[in-house]
Amino acid sequence: MFKPSFDFHHHVTVNLVINQKTNFMKVIPLNPYYDEFNKLYLHPRWQRKRLEILSRDDFRCTKCGCEELPLHVHHDFYEWGLMPWDYPDESLRTVCEWCHDDLHDRRLAA
């Protein structure tokens, strides 16, 4: 995978990750706050909450029904000051990697 970095619209530095098999690019922001927040996803409280949501959704994507791709738990919104595990269950949903990229507009045709 090729990972160039560049200044996107002069506001946010991003990485472009190109998957050679699917020929799609993923746009991933490079932001210290984003990186720090992502570390919270390793916390045991998030891991427990994540498993509860995956189980509730029968370990399948709620958008396309996929069970084969890696699954993510998607936050429908974010509020400043809330920890990832503090969101109500109704605001969290299981999505496959492909649908999660679509929800975040991270996949662009190469």
HUPEUR-V457510 format. One record per backbone hydrogen bond with DSSP energy under -1.0 kcal/mol. NH is the residue of the N-H (numbers start at 1). CO is the residue of the C=O. If there is no record, write none. Layout:
NH & CO
NH & CO
This chain:
6 & 14
8 & 12
11 & 8
12 & 8
14 & 6
15 & 28
16 & 4
17 & 26
18 & 2
19 & 24
23 & 19
25 & 108
26 & 17
27 & 106
28 & 15
30 & 13
35 & 31
36 & 32
37 & 33
38 & 34
39 & 35
40 & 37
41 & 38
42 & 39
43 & 40
47 & 43
48 & 44
49 & 45
50 & 46
51 & 47
52 & 48
53 & 49
54 & 50
55 & 51
56 & 52
57 & 53
58 & 55
59 & 54
60 & 57
61 & 66
62 & 94
65 & 61
72 & 95
74 & 93
76 & 91
82 & 79
86 & 83
91 & 88
92 & 89
93 & 74
95 & 72
97 & 70
100 & 96
101 & 97
102 & 98
103 & 99
104 & 100
105 & 102
106 & 101
108 & 25
110 & 23
